[in-house]
Amino acid sequence: MNKFLLLAFITIFTFNSYGQTRYEKGYFISNDGTKTDCFIRNSDWKNNPTSFKYKLSLDSESLDNSIANVSEFVITDKTKYQRFTVKMGRSSDKLSFLDGKMNPDFKKETLFLKVLVTGEANLYSYKESNLVRFFYEIKEVEINQLVYKMYLKGSEVTKNDEYKRTLWTNVRCDKTKYEELSNLEYKRNDLIKYFEKYNSCVDPNYIIVKRKENKGGLNISIRPGVSFASFKASNPEAGFEEFDFGRKLGPRIGLEVEYIFPFKNNRWSLIFEPTFQSYHSDELDSEREVEASYSSIEIPIGVRRYFFLNDKSALFANLGGVTLDFNLNSDILEFKNNRSNNVESVKSADVWNNLFFGFGYRYKNKYSVEARYGFNRDLFKRYTFWSSNYSSFSIAFGYTIF
């Protein structure tokens, strides 16, 4: 049953729901120069795309287009891509892949480049997984890659930062200082600021256009709630057959830290939630009174997928694991013989590695409720003959502090 639930959850969790990505107003320009106003599916591309989906009206069917047929496409006020055939160097910056060549091996490629800055000097970017390259274009010079390459010189790692010399030669105004370029890093925001400053310097009427782009976010929430936990334990060698302590209601409270990734329209996030939870049960076993008591601080880490309903509401699904569970009790099981009054106990160590999944609802990015199921974990891993199954179903109510 647990395997079926997990499989069903993963299927829903990874399902690519087209309803979660909106079609937004924009246009594209075909090879023959025809401009088509339309609604483009905003996939908030982490990597530069080679194709896109669009609709001629919001009620019409979805159509496909690609780099073979389109020279430019724009989502209004959001993003712009232009097609170029460029000399592309794809050398890796990873130490294990470095070579001894100072200059890149260029090959001609036709790509959609993302437009970052336009003006007297244009700046473009290309991203593909860990590969990031920047390109520039001015009236006197056709589009070229800004070269940055790490390479080996003997046993030492050396940098070819030719992009600094290129900008000093071709993209520099009277106010540009050499120190400014010397400290300029091969990073998106640094290069954007430099190009905007240059364009403003050479053109007093230049207006900096800021496009709306998704940024990563951090949410911190208090999440009190209740947990319905069940516990079973057994030790056949000691004559203690599997004993079911039943499902008991107990408190839980967590502090969730959520980092929302700055891509895919903020639909994915990483969650981390230290949580206090407690379980207690008293049962009778023939001549013995058996008490099970377990309180701990769980350290769950997982990923969250949002399914936006509108601008204020969203469903979400979580999948992750308890990486560590700090036991706050020295004894979990305590046996008391009603005749001799002898007391025996079974201790536990810190445990880890059990999966959880959950579904929830979030409103105004402030309030939330989640139902979460934690799969079985053995609290007696330190023992040879003792074994146990501890699972939980919890409901948590969240309030985002900031």
C-alpha positions, 0 to 999 in steps of 0.5 A: 500500500505504501509503495502504491501511495508513493508511486501515485504521489511521484506521478502527480508530483512530476506531472507537467501541468500546462495550466501552471504556466500561463500564456502571456502577451508577446510576439514573434518575427518569422524568417520573412520579417512578418511580426505575429502578435500572440500569446506565448507560453512563459516557461521561465526558461532556465536554459536558453530555449530552441522552441516555444509554444504560443496561441493566437488568442487565449481561447485558441489551440496551442501551436509550436514554433522553433529557432528554424522559423523564428528570428526573434520572440518576445514576452512583453515586459518579461523577456526577449530572445533573438536568433544569431549565428555565432562563434561559440566556445564551450570549454568547461570551467570544472577542474577535471575538464580543464585543458592547456589551451588559453583560447576557446575552440570556437564553432559556429552555432545558431542559437536563441540569445537572451537580450539583457541590455540594448543601446549603443552596445547590446549585451546577450547571454546564453545558458545551458546547464552549467555553461554560461556565455555572454555576447556583445554587439556594437554598430562597428563590430558584429556580435561576438562572444566575450571570452572568459576561459580557465585553463591549465598552465603546467599544474596551475589554473590560469584565467584568460579574461580577454573580455576585459580587454575587449570591453576596454577597446570597444565598449568604453567611454571617456569616464570609464576607468581601467580599475572598473574593468579590472574588477569586472567579473564575468557575471550577469549582473556585473556585465549588465551594470557595466553596459547600462553605465556605458550606454548612459555615458555615450547617450544622455537620453538613454533610458534603462529598461528593466524587465520583470524577471523572477528572483529566488525568494526565502520564506520562513514560517511557523507551523504548529499542528497535530500528529497521528502517529502509530508505533509497533515493536517486537522482539521474538527472541525475548518472547515479545511478539509484535505489539501494536501501541495504536495510533495516538494524537500528539503535538507537533510544531516546526519552523520551516525555511523555504527557498524558492528557486528563481526559475520555472515561474517560482513553481519549485522550492527547497524546504527545511523544517526542524520539527518537534513531535511527540508520541505516548501510549500505555498498554497492558501485555499479560502481566506487564504494563508497557509504556511507549514514549517517543519525543524527538526533533526531526530534521526533514529536507525536501522539495516542493512543487506549486500548482498555482490556481490564481494570483492568491491561491496555490496547491502544493506537493512535497516530497523529501526525507527525514535526514536526522531525528534527534531522540529526546527520550533516553527510553522509548519502551518501559516494561513494568512487571505488576508482580515484582515491580521490576522495570526494564527499558529499551533505549533508542539512538538517533535515526534517519532516512525515512521518506515523507510526502504531503499535499497542501494549500497556500493563500496569499503567500501567508497562510497554509495548511498541509497534510503529510504522511511519514513512512515507517522508520525503525527506532531500534536500529541499534539493536540486533533482535528488537525491531519497530515501525513508527509512522505518522500522519500530521496536519500542519497550519503555517503562518509565514513570518517573512 
